[in-house]
Amino acid sequence: MSAASDVAQPPSIPPIRSQEELARRLAFGSRAEMLAASIPLAAPDGSLWWATVGPGNRWVVWNIYEFSVAPTFASLDDARQSLPVRKPGS
C-alpha cells in the first residue's frame, strides 16, 4: 500500500448548475433571498461578480457563469482579492 492510498479522499461534490441550487447550498430559502443578501462586485478585468456570506460566516464569490461554494473567504476584502485581474488570453 502506498502512502498516497492512505490519504482520505473528500467526497465528490456534484457541480452546481443554477443560481437556485447555489442558494440552497448556501442555506437560503430562494434565489431572491440569496441575491438580497449578496454584494455586487466588479473585478479589475470588468467582469461582474457577487459576494455572499454562506454557512460558517464564510464569503463565496460567484457570477452568472460560475456557481461554486469553494473556495470560501474569511472576509469580504479577501473575497474581492480573489476576483480575476484580467481576462483569460489577454
HTML snippet that shows the backbone in 3Dmol.js (N, CA, C, O; Angstrom):
<script src="https://3Dmol.org/build/3Dmol-min.js"></script>
<div id="view" style="width:600px;height:400px;position:relative"></div>
<script>
const pdb = `
ATOM      1  N   MET A   1       0.858  -1.182   0.000  1.00  0.00           N
ATOM      2  CA  MET A   1       0.000   0.000   0.000  1.00  0.00           C
ATOM      3  C   MET A   1       0.898   1.238   0.000  1.00  0.00           C
ATOM      4  O   MET A   1       1.836   1.333   0.792  1.00  0.00           O
ATOM      5  N   SER A   2       0.609   2.163  -0.875  1.00  0.00           N
ATOM      6  CA  SER A   2       1.425   3.382  -0.955  1.00  0.00           C
ATOM      7  C   SER A   2       0.900   4.432   0.013  1.00  0.00           C
ATOM      8  O   SER A   2      -0.238   4.359   0.479  1.00  0.00           O
ATOM      9  N   ALA A   3       1.753   5.411   0.306  1.00  0.00           N
ATOM     10  CA  ALA A   3       1.349   6.498   1.207  1.00  0.00           C
ATOM     11  C   ALA A   3       0.172   7.274   0.634  1.00  0.00           C
ATOM     12  O   ALA A   3      -0.697   7.727   1.380  1.00  0.00           O
ATOM     13  N   ALA A   4       0.139   7.431  -0.687  1.00  0.00           N
ATOM     14  CA  ALA A   4      -0.954   8.182  -1.316  1.00  0.00           C
ATOM     15  C   ALA A   4      -2.296   7.502  -1.094  1.00  0.00           C
ATOM     16  O   ALA A   4      -3.320   8.174  -0.971  1.00  0.00           O
ATOM     17  N   SER A   5      -2.301   6.171  -1.041  1.00  0.00           N
ATOM     18  CA  SER A   5      -3.573   5.474  -0.853  1.00  0.00           C
ATOM     19  C   SER A   5      -4.057   5.549   0.593  1.00  0.00           C
ATOM     20  O   SER A   5      -5.216   5.240   0.871  1.00  0.00           O
ATOM     21  N   ASP A   6      -3.185   5.954   1.519  1.00  0.00           N
ATOM     22  CA  ASP A   6      -3.567   6.096   2.922  1.00  0.00           C
ATOM     23  C   ASP A   6      -4.286   7.409   3.212  1.00  0.00           C
ATOM     24  O   ASP A   6      -4.871   7.572   4.283  1.00  0.00           O
ATOM     25  N   VAL A   7      -4.248   8.336   2.276  1.00  0.00           N
ATOM     26  CA  VAL A   7      -4.863   9.643   2.476  1.00  0.00           C
ATOM     27  C   VAL A   7      -6.351   9.554   2.187  1.00  0.00           C
ATOM     28  O   VAL A   7      -6.758   9.063   1.134  1.00  0.00           O
ATOM     29  N   ALA A   8      -7.156  10.026   3.117  1.00  0.00           N
ATOM     30  CA  ALA A   8      -8.612  10.021   2.909  1.00  0.00           C
ATOM     31  C   ALA A   8      -8.974  11.017   1.827  1.00  0.00           C
ATOM     32  O   ALA A   8      -8.509  12.157   1.845  1.00  0.00           O
ATOM     33  N   GLN A   9      -9.785  10.602   0.903  1.00  0.00           N
ATOM     34  CA  GLN A   9     -10.235  11.476  -0.173  1.00  0.00           C
ATOM     35  C   GLN A   9     -11.577  12.103   0.209  1.00  0.00           C
ATOM     36  O   GLN A   9     -12.465  11.410   0.706  1.00  0.00           O
ATOM     37  N   PRO A  10     -11.729  13.415  -0.021  1.00  0.00           N
ATOM     38  CA  PRO A  10     -13.010  14.048   0.291  1.00  0.00           C
ATOM     39  C   PRO A  10     -14.090  13.503  -0.635  1.00  0.00           C
ATOM     40  O   PRO A  10     -13.795  13.100  -1.760  1.00  0.00           O
ATOM     41  N   PRO A  11     -15.336  13.488  -0.175  1.00  0.00           N
ATOM     42  CA  PRO A  11     -16.411  13.011  -1.037  1.00  0.00           C
ATOM     43  C   PRO A  11     -16.556  13.931  -2.247  1.00  0.00           C
ATOM     44  O   PRO A  11     -16.316  15.135  -2.157  1.00  0.00           O
ATOM     45  N   SER A  12     -16.944  13.361  -3.354  1.00  0.00           N
ATOM     46  CA  SER A  12     -17.150  14.141  -4.569  1.00  0.00           C
ATOM     47  C   SER A  12     -18.394  15.010  -4.408  1.00  0.00           C
ATOM     48  O   SER A  12     -19.456  14.523  -4.020  1.00  0.00           O
ATOM     49  N   ILE A  13     -18.253  16.300  -4.710  1.00  0.00           N
ATOM     50  CA  ILE A  13     -19.378  17.226  -4.606  1.00  0.00           C
ATOM     51  C   ILE A  13     -19.861  17.518  -6.019  1.00  0.00           C
ATOM     52  O   ILE A  13     -19.095  18.016  -6.845  1.00  0.00           O
ATOM     53  N   PRO A  14     -21.129  17.212  -6.307  1.00  0.00           N
ATOM     54  CA  PRO A  14     -21.620  17.475  -7.657  1.00  0.00           C
ATOM     55  C   PRO A  14     -21.595  18.965  -7.982  1.00  0.00           C
ATOM     56  O   PRO A  14     -21.770  19.798  -7.093  1.00  0.00           O
ATOM     57  N   PRO A  15     -21.377  19.305  -9.257  1.00  0.00           N
ATOM     58  CA  PRO A  15     -21.330  20.725  -9.628  1.00  0.00           C
ATOM     59  C   PRO A  15     -22.683  21.407  -9.426  1.00  0.00           C
ATOM     60  O   PRO A  15     -23.735  20.775  -9.513  1.00  0.00           O
ATOM     61  N   ILE A  16     -22.630  22.690  -9.158  1.00  0.00           N
ATOM     62  CA  ILE A  16     -23.840  23.500  -9.018  1.00  0.00           C
ATOM     63  C   ILE A  16     -24.191  24.016 -10.398  1.00  0.00           C
ATOM     64  O   ILE A  16     -23.333  24.565 -11.090  1.00  0.00           O
ATOM     65  N   ARG A  17     -25.447  23.849 -10.813  1.00  0.00           N
ATOM     66  CA  ARG A  17     -25.839  24.166 -12.180  1.00  0.00           C
ATOM     67  C   ARG A  17     -26.753  25.384 -12.316  1.00  0.00           C
ATOM     68  O   ARG A  17     -27.071  25.790 -13.434  1.00  0.00           O
ATOM     69  N   SER A  18     -27.178  25.972 -11.198  1.00  0.00           N
ATOM     70  CA  SER A  18     -28.077  27.122 -11.290  1.00  0.00           C
ATOM     71  C   SER A  18     -27.953  27.997 -10.050  1.00  0.00           C
ATOM     72  O   SER A  18     -27.437  27.565  -9.019  1.00  0.00           O
ATOM     73  N   GLN A  19     -28.431  29.227 -10.162  1.00  0.00           N
ATOM     74  CA  GLN A  19     -28.440  30.125  -9.001  1.00  0.00           C
ATOM     75  C   GLN A  19     -29.364  29.587  -7.917  1.00  0.00           C
ATOM     76  O   GLN A  19     -29.091  29.763  -6.730  1.00  0.00           O
ATOM     77  N   GLU A  20     -30.449  28.936  -8.308  1.00  0.00           N
ATOM     78  CA  GLU A  20     -31.365  28.360  -7.321  1.00  0.00           C
ATOM     79  C   GLU A  20     -30.658  27.294  -6.487  1.00  0.00           C
ATOM     80  O   GLU A  20     -30.814  27.244  -5.267  1.00  0.00           O
ATOM     81  N   GLU A  21     -29.879  26.442  -7.158  1.00  0.00           N
ATOM     82  CA  GLU A  21     -29.138  25.403  -6.449  1.00  0.00           C
ATOM     83  C   GLU A  21     -28.053  26.012  -5.564  1.00  0.00           C
ATOM     84  O   GLU A  21     -27.834  25.550  -4.444  1.00  0.00           O
ATOM     85  N   LEU A  22     -27.372  27.046  -6.063  1.00  0.00           N
ATOM     86  CA  LEU A  22     -26.377  27.747  -5.255  1.00  0.00           C
ATOM     87  C   LEU A  22     -27.027  28.313  -3.993  1.00  0.00           C
ATOM     88  O   LEU A  22     -26.472  28.195  -2.900  1.00  0.00           O
ATOM     89  N   ALA A  23     -28.186  28.921  -4.141  1.00  0.00           N
ATOM     90  CA  ALA A  23     -28.898  29.476  -2.983  1.00  0.00           C
ATOM     91  C   ALA A  23     -29.183  28.388  -1.945  1.00  0.00           C
ATOM     92  O   ALA A  23     -28.992  28.609  -0.749  1.00  0.00           O
ATOM     93  N   ARG A  24     -29.629  27.235  -2.390  1.00  0.00           N
ATOM     94  CA  ARG A  24     -29.895  26.135  -1.451  1.00  0.00           C
ATOM     95  C   ARG A  24     -28.615  25.687  -0.752  1.00  0.00           C
ATOM     96  O   ARG A  24     -28.619  25.446   0.455  1.00  0.00           O
ATOM     97  N   ARG A  25     -27.518  25.575  -1.506  1.00  0.00           N
ATOM     98  CA  ARG A  25     -26.247  25.142  -0.909  1.00  0.00           C
ATOM     99  C   ARG A  25     -25.732  26.152   0.109  1.00  0.00           C
ATOM    100  O   ARG A  25     -25.033  25.786   1.054  1.00  0.00           O
ATOM    101  N   LEU A  26     -26.076  27.422  -0.086  1.00  0.00           N
ATOM    102  CA  LEU A  26     -25.649  28.463   0.856  1.00  0.00           C
ATOM    103  C   LEU A  26     -26.672  28.684   1.967  1.00  0.00           C
ATOM    104  O   LEU A  26     -26.563  29.641   2.732  1.00  0.00           O
ATOM    105  N   ALA A  27     -27.655  27.807   2.054  1.00  0.00           N
ATOM    106  CA  ALA A  27     -28.670  27.803   3.120  1.00  0.00           C
ATOM    107  C   ALA A  27     -29.687  28.932   3.009  1.00  0.00           C
ATOM    108  O   ALA A  27     -30.245  29.357   4.020  1.00  0.00           O
ATOM    109  N   PHE A  28     -29.939  29.427   1.796  1.00  0.00           N
ATOM    110  CA  PHE A  28     -31.001  30.406   1.577  1.00  0.00           C
ATOM    111  C   PHE A  28     -32.254  29.674   1.114  1.00  0.00           C
ATOM    112  O   PHE A  28     -32.175  28.609   0.501  1.00  0.00           O
ATOM    113  N   GLY A  29     -33.403  30.256   1.414  1.00  0.00           N
ATOM    114  CA  GLY A  29     -34.667  29.654   1.014  1.00  0.00           C
ATOM    115  C   GLY A  29     -34.974  29.820  -0.457  1.00  0.00           C
ATOM    116  O   GLY A  29     -35.762  29.059  -1.018  1.00  0.00           O
ATOM    117  N   SER A  30     -34.354  30.815  -1.094  1.00  0.00           N
ATOM    118  CA  SER A  30     -34.630  31.065  -2.508  1.00  0.00           C
ATOM    119  C   SER A  30     -33.495  31.863  -3.133  1.00  0.00           C
ATOM    120  O   SER A  30     -32.641  32.408  -2.433  1.00  0.00           O
ATOM    121  N   ARG A  31     -33.498  31.924  -4.457  1.00  0.00           N
ATOM    122  CA  ARG A  31     -32.547  32.744  -5.194  1.00  0.00           C
ATOM    123  C   ARG A  31     -32.713  34.209  -4.817  1.00  0.00           C
ATOM    124  O   ARG A  31     -31.727  34.929  -4.661  1.00  0.00           O
ATOM    125  N   ALA A  32     -33.955  34.652  -4.671  1.00  0.00           N
ATOM    126  CA  ALA A  32     -34.230  36.048  -4.316  1.00  0.00           C
ATOM    127  C   ALA A  32     -33.628  36.405  -2.957  1.00  0.00           C
ATOM    128  O   ALA A  32     -33.060  37.485  -2.798  1.00  0.00           O
ATOM    129  N   GLU A  33     -33.746  35.510  -1.980  1.00  0.00           N
ATOM    130  CA  GLU A  33     -33.140  35.751  -0.662  1.00  0.00           C
ATOM    131  C   GLU A  33     -31.622  35.851  -0.772  1.00  0.00           C
ATOM    132  O   GLU A  33     -31.007  36.711  -0.142  1.00  0.00           O
ATOM    133  N   MET A  34     -31.015  34.971  -1.574  1.00  0.00           N
ATOM    134  CA  MET A  34     -29.565  34.999  -1.746  1.00  0.00           C
ATOM    135  C   MET A  34     -29.126  36.312  -2.391  1.00  0.00           C
ATOM    136  O   MET A  34     -28.162  36.930  -1.940  1.00  0.00           O
ATOM    137  N   LEU A  35     -29.818  36.738  -3.435  1.00  0.00           N
ATOM    138  CA  LEU A  35     -29.456  37.990  -4.108  1.00  0.00           C
ATOM    139  C   LEU A  35     -29.596  39.189  -3.177  1.00  0.00           C
ATOM    140  O   LEU A  35     -28.773  40.104  -3.211  1.00  0.00           O
ATOM    141  N   ALA A  36     -30.637  39.185  -2.347  1.00  0.00           N
ATOM    142  CA  ALA A  36     -30.847  40.284  -1.406  1.00  0.00           C
ATOM    143  C   ALA A  36     -29.726  40.356  -0.368  1.00  0.00           C
ATOM    144  O   ALA A  36     -29.429  41.431   0.151  1.00  0.00           O
ATOM    145  N   ALA A  37     -29.105  39.210  -0.064  1.00  0.00           N
ATOM    146  CA  ALA A  37     -28.043  39.162   0.934  1.00  0.00           C
ATOM    147  C   ALA A  37     -26.648  39.272   0.310  1.00  0.00           C
ATOM    148  O   ALA A  37     -25.648  39.198   1.024  1.00  0.00           O
ATOM    149  N   SER A  38     -26.573  39.445  -0.992  1.00  0.00           N
ATOM    150  CA  SER A  38     -25.294  39.461  -1.705  1.00  0.00           C
ATOM    151  C   SER A  38     -24.856  40.881  -2.036  1.00  0.00           C
ATOM    152  O   SER A  38     -25.669  41.803  -2.108  1.00  0.00           O
ATOM    153  N   ILE A  39     -23.555  41.031  -2.235  1.00  0.00           N
ATOM    154  CA  ILE A  39     -22.966  42.324  -2.577  1.00  0.00           C
ATOM    155  C   ILE A  39     -22.402  42.230  -3.989  1.00  0.00           C
ATOM    156  O   ILE A  39     -21.580  41.355  -4.263  1.00  0.00           O
ATOM    157  N   PRO A  40     -22.829  43.117  -4.897  1.00  0.00           N
ATOM    158  CA  PRO A  40     -22.265  43.079  -6.252  1.00  0.00           C
ATOM    159  C   PRO A  40     -20.828  43.607  -6.263  1.00  0.00           C
ATOM    160  O   PRO A  40     -20.505  44.573  -5.572  1.00  0.00           O
ATOM    161  N   LEU A  41     -19.976  42.959  -7.055  1.00  0.00           N
ATOM    162  CA  LEU A  41     -18.574  43.350  -7.176  1.00  0.00           C
ATOM    163  C   LEU A  41     -18.200  43.425  -8.651  1.00  0.00           C
ATOM    164  O   LEU A  41     -18.688  42.639  -9.463  1.00  0.00           O
ATOM    165  N   ALA A  42     -17.339  44.366  -8.991  1.00  0.00           N
ATOM    166  CA  ALA A  42     -16.771  44.436 -10.333  1.00  0.00           C
ATOM    167  C   ALA A  42     -15.293  44.087 -10.225  1.00  0.00           C
ATOM    168  O   ALA A  42     -14.557  44.707  -9.458  1.00  0.00           O
ATOM    169  N   ALA A  43     -14.867  43.102 -10.988  1.00  0.00           N
ATOM    170  CA  ALA A  43     -13.467  42.686 -10.984  1.00  0.00           C
ATOM    171  C   ALA A  43     -12.636  43.663 -11.810  1.00  0.00           C
ATOM    172  O   ALA A  43     -13.172  44.366 -12.666  1.00  0.00           O
ATOM    173  N   PRO A  44     -11.337  43.710 -11.558  1.00  0.00           N
ATOM    174  CA  PRO A  44     -10.466  44.585 -12.355  1.00  0.00           C
ATOM    175  C   PRO A  44     -10.537  44.313 -13.858  1.00  0.00           C
ATOM    176  O   PRO A  44     -10.270  45.205 -14.664  1.00  0.00           O
ATOM    177  N   ASP A  45     -10.898  43.082 -14.238  1.00  0.00           N
ATOM    178  CA  ASP A  45     -10.996  42.762 -15.664  1.00  0.00           C
ATOM    179  C   ASP A  45     -12.334  43.177 -16.271  1.00  0.00           C
ATOM    180  O   ASP A  45     -12.575  42.971 -17.461  1.00  0.00           O
ATOM    181  N   GLY A  46     -13.210  43.768 -15.438  1.00  0.00           N
ATOM    182  CA  GLY A  46     -14.510  44.227 -15.909  1.00  0.00           C
ATOM    183  C   GLY A  46     -15.640  43.224 -15.730  1.00  0.00           C
ATOM    184  O   GLY A  46     -16.798  43.565 -15.969  1.00  0.00           O
ATOM    185  N   SER A  47     -15.339  42.009 -15.319  1.00  0.00           N
ATOM    186  CA  SER A  47     -16.394  41.013 -15.115  1.00  0.00           C
ATOM    187  C   SER A  47     -17.171  41.325 -13.833  1.00  0.00           C
ATOM    188  O   SER A  47     -16.635  41.897 -12.883  1.00  0.00           O
ATOM    189  N   LEU A  48     -18.418  40.942 -13.834  1.00  0.00           N
ATOM    190  CA  LEU A  48     -19.309  41.216 -12.695  1.00  0.00           C
ATOM    191  C   LEU A  48     -19.488  39.962 -11.853  1.00  0.00           C
ATOM    192  O   LEU A  48     -19.678  38.868 -12.383  1.00  0.00           O
ATOM    193  N   TRP A  49     -19.425  40.131 -10.534  1.00  0.00           N
ATOM    194  CA  TRP A  49     -19.491  39.031  -9.571  1.00  0.00           C
ATOM    195  C   TRP A  49     -20.410  39.414  -8.421  1.00  0.00           C
ATOM    196  O   TRP A  49     -20.794  40.574  -8.272  1.00  0.00           O
ATOM    197  N   TRP A  50     -20.751  38.428  -7.620  1.00  0.00           N
ATOM    198  CA  TRP A  50     -21.486  38.624  -6.371  1.00  0.00           C
ATOM    199  C   TRP A  50     -20.670  37.990  -5.256  1.00  0.00           C
ATOM    200  O   TRP A  50     -20.024  36.963  -5.462  1.00  0.00           O
ATOM    201  N   ALA A  51     -20.696  38.600  -4.072  1.00  0.00           N
ATOM    202  CA  ALA A  51     -20.107  38.016  -2.868  1.00  0.00           C
ATOM    203  C   ALA A  51     -21.255  37.773  -1.893  1.00  0.00           C
ATOM    204  O   ALA A  51     -22.071  38.659  -1.637  1.00  0.00           O
ATOM    205  N   THR A  52     -21.302  36.566  -1.359  1.00  0.00           N
ATOM    206  CA  THR A  52     -22.393  36.156  -0.480  1.00  0.00           C
ATOM    207  C   THR A  52     -21.819  35.451   0.732  1.00  0.00           C
ATOM    208  O   THR A  52     -20.922  34.618   0.599  1.00  0.00           O
ATOM    209  N   VAL A  53     -22.324  35.775   1.911  1.00  0.00           N
ATOM    210  CA  VAL A  53     -21.900  35.071   3.124  1.00  0.00           C
ATOM    211  C   VAL A  53     -22.687  33.761   3.195  1.00  0.00           C
ATOM    212  O   VAL A  53     -23.916  33.742   3.138  1.00  0.00           O
ATOM    213  N   GLY A  54     -21.935  32.675   3.319  1.00  0.00           N
ATOM    214  CA  GLY A  54     -22.552  31.357   3.417  1.00  0.00           C
ATOM    215  C   GLY A  54     -22.417  30.787   4.809  1.00  0.00           C
ATOM    216  O   GLY A  54     -22.124  31.510   5.761  1.00  0.00           O
ATOM    217  N   PRO A  55     -22.632  29.486   4.926  1.00  0.00           N
ATOM    218  CA  PRO A  55     -22.502  28.823   6.225  1.00  0.00           C
ATOM    219  C   PRO A  55     -21.129  29.068   6.848  1.00  0.00           C
ATOM    220  O   PRO A  55     -20.118  29.115   6.148  1.00  0.00           O
ATOM    221  N   GLY A  56     -21.107  29.221   8.154  1.00  0.00           N
ATOM    222  CA  GLY A  56     -19.862  29.463   8.871  1.00  0.00           C
ATOM    223  C   GLY A  56     -19.333  30.874   8.702  1.00  0.00           C
ATOM    224  O   GLY A  56     -18.166  31.148   8.985  1.00  0.00           O
ATOM    225  N   ASN A  57     -20.213  31.787   8.228  1.00  0.00           N
ATOM    226  CA  ASN A  57     -19.818  33.178   8.000  1.00  0.00           C
ATOM    227  C   ASN A  57     -18.629  33.303   7.061  1.00  0.00           C
ATOM    228  O   ASN A  57     -17.788  34.185   7.233  1.00  0.00           O
ATOM    229  N   ARG A  58     -18.557  32.426   6.071  1.00  0.00           N
ATOM    230  CA  ARG A  58     -17.501  32.451   5.063  1.00  0.00           C
ATOM    231  C   ARG A  58     -18.079  33.027   3.771  1.00  0.00           C
ATOM    232  O   ARG A  58     -19.202  32.695   3.393  1.00  0.00           O
ATOM    233  N   TRP A  59     -17.324  33.881   3.100  1.00  0.00           N
ATOM    234  CA  TRP A  59     -17.752  34.517   1.864  1.00  0.00           C
ATOM    235  C   TRP A  59     -17.509  33.600   0.673  1.00  0.00           C
ATOM    236  O   TRP A  59     -16.490  32.915   0.595  1.00  0.00           O
ATOM    237  N   VAL A  60     -18.461  33.600  -0.248  1.00  0.00           N
ATOM    238  CA  VAL A  60     -18.371  32.875  -1.508  1.00  0.00           C
ATOM    239  C   VAL A  60     -18.512  33.895  -2.620  1.00  0.00           C
ATOM    240  O   VAL A  60     -19.342  34.801  -2.532  1.00  0.00           O
ATOM    241  N   VAL A  61     -17.709  33.757  -3.668  1.00  0.00           N
ATOM    242  CA  VAL A  61     -17.770  34.658  -4.820  1.00  0.00           C
ATOM    243  C   VAL A  61     -18.280  33.858  -6.014  1.00  0.00           C
ATOM    244  O   VAL A  61     -17.798  32.760  -6.293  1.00  0.00           O
ATOM    245  N   TRP A  62     -19.259  34.424  -6.712  1.00  0.00           N
ATOM    246  CA  TRP A  62     -19.845  33.722  -7.857  1.00  0.00           C
ATOM    247  C   TRP A  62     -20.317  34.734  -8.896  1.00  0.00           C
ATOM    248  O   TRP A  62     -20.447  35.922  -8.602  1.00  0.00           O
ATOM    249  N   ASN A  63     -20.570  34.256 -10.109  1.00  0.00           N
ATOM    250  CA  ASN A  63     -21.173  35.099 -11.138  1.00  0.00           C
ATOM    251  C   ASN A  63     -22.139  34.261 -11.971  1.00  0.00           C
ATOM    252  O   ASN A  63     -22.415  33.113 -11.621  1.00  0.00           O
ATOM    253  N   ILE A  64     -22.650  34.809 -13.054  1.00  0.00           N
ATOM    254  CA  ILE A  64     -23.666  34.082 -13.811  1.00  0.00           C
ATOM    255  C   ILE A  64     -23.105  32.866 -14.542  1.00  0.00           C
ATOM    256  O   ILE A  64     -23.869  32.038 -15.038  1.00  0.00           O
ATOM    257  N   TYR A  65     -21.781  32.750 -14.614  1.00  0.00           N
ATOM    258  CA  TYR A  65     -21.155  31.617 -15.284  1.00  0.00           C
ATOM    259  C   TYR A  65     -20.545  30.610 -14.320  1.00  0.00           C
ATOM    260  O   TYR A  65     -20.394  29.438 -14.665  1.00  0.00           O
ATOM    261  N   GLU A  66     -20.199  31.042 -13.143  1.00  0.00           N
ATOM    262  CA  GLU A  66     -19.505  30.186 -12.178  1.00  0.00           C
ATOM    263  C   GLU A  66     -20.275  30.138 -10.868  1.00  0.00           C
ATOM    264  O   GLU A  66     -20.308  31.109 -10.113  1.00  0.00           O
ATOM    265  N   PHE A  67     -20.890  28.991 -10.613  1.00  0.00           N
ATOM    266  CA  PHE A  67     -21.607  28.767  -9.354  1.00  0.00           C
ATOM    267  C   PHE A  67     -20.774  27.784  -8.537  1.00  0.00           C
ATOM    268  O   PHE A  67     -20.689  26.604  -8.881  1.00  0.00           O
ATOM    269  N   SER A  68     -20.175  28.253  -7.486  1.00  0.00           N
ATOM    270  CA  SER A  68     -19.347  27.378  -6.679  1.00  0.00           C
ATOM    271  C   SER A  68     -19.387  27.816  -5.226  1.00  0.00           C
ATOM    272  O   SER A  68     -19.523  29.002  -4.924  1.00  0.00           O
ATOM    273  N   VAL A  69     -19.268  26.849  -4.334  1.00  0.00           N
ATOM    274  CA  VAL A  69     -19.212  27.165  -2.905  1.00  0.00           C
ATOM    275  C   VAL A  69     -17.786  27.008  -2.384  1.00  0.00           C
ATOM    276  O   VAL A  69     -17.563  27.036  -1.174  1.00  0.00           O
ATOM    277  N   ALA A  70     -16.824  26.844  -3.283  1.00  0.00           N
ATOM    278  CA  ALA A  70     -15.422  26.736  -2.895  1.00  0.00           C
ATOM    279  C   ALA A  70     -14.577  27.458  -3.927  1.00  0.00           C
ATOM    280  O   ALA A  70     -14.876  27.361  -5.117  1.00  0.00           O
ATOM    281  N   PRO A  71     -13.570  28.155  -3.542  1.00  0.00           N
ATOM    282  CA  PRO A  71     -13.126  28.344  -2.165  1.00  0.00           C
ATOM    283  C   PRO A  71     -14.011  29.350  -1.432  1.00  0.00           C
ATOM    284  O   PRO A  71     -14.811  30.061  -2.039  1.00  0.00           O
ATOM    285  N   THR A  72     -13.845  29.388  -0.124  1.00  0.00           N
ATOM    286  CA  THR A  72     -14.535  30.390   0.689  1.00  0.00           C
ATOM    287  C   THR A  72     -13.486  31.332   1.278  1.00  0.00           C
ATOM    288  O   THR A  72     -12.296  31.020   1.310  1.00  0.00           O
ATOM    289  N   PHE A  73     -13.950  32.483   1.740  1.00  0.00           N
ATOM    290  CA  PHE A  73     -13.046  33.529   2.220  1.00  0.00           C
ATOM    291  C   PHE A  73     -13.502  34.037   3.579  1.00  0.00           C
ATOM    292  O   PHE A  73     -14.699  34.087   3.863  1.00  0.00           O
ATOM    293  N   ALA A  74     -12.545  34.413   4.413  1.00  0.00           N
ATOM    294  CA  ALA A  74     -12.839  34.868   5.769  1.00  0.00           C
ATOM    295  C   ALA A  74     -13.461  36.259   5.801  1.00  0.00           C
ATOM    296  O   ALA A  74     -14.173  36.598   6.746  1.00  0.00           O
ATOM    297  N   SER A  75     -13.197  37.066   4.776  1.00  0.00           N
ATOM    298  CA  SER A  75     -13.712  38.436   4.784  1.00  0.00           C
ATOM    299  C   SER A  75     -14.122  38.855   3.376  1.00  0.00           C
ATOM    300  O   SER A  75     -13.740  38.226   2.389  1.00  0.00           O
ATOM    301  N   LEU A  76     -14.903  39.927   3.302  1.00  0.00           N
ATOM    302  CA  LEU A  76     -15.285  40.477   2.008  1.00  0.00           C
ATOM    303  C   LEU A  76     -14.047  40.959   1.263  1.00  0.00           C
ATOM    304  O   LEU A  76     -13.958  40.796   0.046  1.00  0.00           O
ATOM    305  N   ASP A  77     -13.097  41.546   1.972  1.00  0.00           N
ATOM    306  CA  ASP A  77     -11.874  42.012   1.330  1.00  0.00           C
ATOM    307  C   ASP A  77     -11.099  40.839   0.712  1.00  0.00           C
ATOM    308  O   ASP A  77     -10.593  40.947  -0.404  1.00  0.00           O
ATOM    309  N   ASP A  78     -11.010  39.723   1.441  1.00  0.00           N
ATOM    310  CA  ASP A  78     -10.355  38.533   0.888  1.00  0.00           C
ATOM    311  C   ASP A  78     -11.099  38.048  -0.359  1.00  0.00           C
ATOM    312  O   ASP A  78     -10.473  37.646  -1.340  1.00  0.00           O
ATOM    313  N   ALA A  79     -12.416  38.085  -0.319  1.00  0.00           N
ATOM    314  CA  ALA A  79     -13.219  37.672  -1.473  1.00  0.00           C
ATOM    315  C   ALA A  79     -12.934  38.578  -2.664  1.00  0.00           C
ATOM    316  O   ALA A  79     -12.776  38.096  -3.786  1.00  0.00           O
ATOM    317  N   ARG A  80     -12.867  39.882  -2.431  1.00  0.00           N
ATOM    318  CA  ARG A  80     -12.546  40.834  -3.512  1.00  0.00           C
ATOM    319  C   ARG A  80     -11.177  40.535  -4.130  1.00  0.00           C
ATOM    320  O   ARG A  80     -11.006  40.617  -5.346  1.00  0.00           O
ATOM    321  N   GLN A  81     -10.214  40.189  -3.286  1.00  0.00           N
ATOM    322  CA  GLN A  81      -8.862  39.901  -3.775  1.00  0.00           C
ATOM    323  C   GLN A  81      -8.819  38.678  -4.679  1.00  0.00           C
ATOM    324  O   GLN A  81      -7.871  38.515  -5.447  1.00  0.00           O
ATOM    325  N   SER A  82      -9.829  37.816  -4.603  1.00  0.00           N
ATOM    326  CA  SER A  82      -9.855  36.601  -5.407  1.00  0.00           C
ATOM    327  C   SER A  82     -10.378  36.832  -6.819  1.00  0.00           C
ATOM    328  O   SER A  82     -10.285  35.941  -7.664  1.00  0.00           O
ATOM    329  N   LEU A  83     -10.927  38.018  -7.089  1.00  0.00           N
ATOM    330  CA  LEU A  83     -11.520  38.279  -8.398  1.00  0.00           C
ATOM    331  C   LEU A  83     -10.447  38.314  -9.478  1.00  0.00           C
ATOM    332  O   LEU A  83      -9.299  38.669  -9.210  1.00  0.00           O
ATOM    333  N   PRO A  84     -10.829  37.939 -10.716  1.00  0.00           N
ATOM    334  CA  PRO A  84      -9.846  37.939 -11.813  1.00  0.00           C
ATOM    335  C   PRO A  84      -9.304  39.325 -12.100  1.00  0.00           C
ATOM    336  O   PRO A  84     -10.049  40.305 -12.101  1.00  0.00           O
ATOM    337  N   VAL A  85      -8.006  39.406 -12.343  1.00  0.00           N
ATOM    338  CA  VAL A  85      -7.355  40.674 -12.626  1.00  0.00           C
ATOM    339  C   VAL A  85      -7.459  41.004 -14.106  1.00  0.00           C
ATOM    340  O   VAL A  85      -7.638  42.164 -14.476  1.00  0.00           O
ATOM    341  N   ARG A  86      -7.347  39.990 -14.950  1.00  0.00           N
ATOM    342  CA  ARG A  86      -7.505  40.225 -16.379  1.00  0.00           C
ATOM    343  C   ARG A  86      -8.182  39.044 -17.033  1.00  0.00           C
ATOM    344  O   ARG A  86      -8.184  37.938 -16.492  1.00  0.00           O
ATOM    345  N   LYS A  87      -8.749  39.275 -18.183  1.00  0.00           N
ATOM    346  CA  LYS A  87      -9.469  38.235 -18.899  1.00  0.00           C
ATOM    347  C   LYS A  87      -8.504  37.175 -19.397  1.00  0.00           C
ATOM    348  O   LYS A  87      -7.387  37.494 -19.803  1.00  0.00           O
ATOM    349  N   PRO A  88      -8.931  35.900 -19.368  1.00  0.00           N
ATOM    350  CA  PRO A  88      -8.073  34.844 -19.888  1.00  0.00           C
ATOM    351  C   PRO A  88      -7.691  35.137 -21.342  1.00  0.00           C
ATOM    352  O   PRO A  88      -8.531  35.561 -22.136  1.00  0.00           O
ATOM    353  N   GLY A  89      -6.429  34.910 -21.681  1.00  0.00           N
ATOM    354  CA  GLY A  89      -5.959  35.118 -23.033  1.00  0.00           C
ATOM    355  C   GLY A  89      -5.530  36.536 -23.335  1.00  0.00           C
ATOM    356  O   GLY A  89      -5.080  36.815 -24.446  1.00  0.00           O
ATOM    357  N   SER A  90      -5.655  37.450 -22.366  1.00  0.00           N
ATOM    358  CA  SER A  90      -5.241  38.838 -22.629  1.00  0.00           C
ATOM    359  C   SER A  90      -3.927  39.150 -21.970  1.00  0.00           C
ATOM    360  O   SER A  90      -3.429  40.270 -22.085  1.00  0.00           O
TER     361      SER A  90
END
`;
const viewer = $3Dmol.createViewer("view");
viewer.addModel(pdb, "pdb");
viewer.setStyle({}, {cartoon: {color: "spectrum"}});
viewer.zoomTo();
viewer.render();
</script>
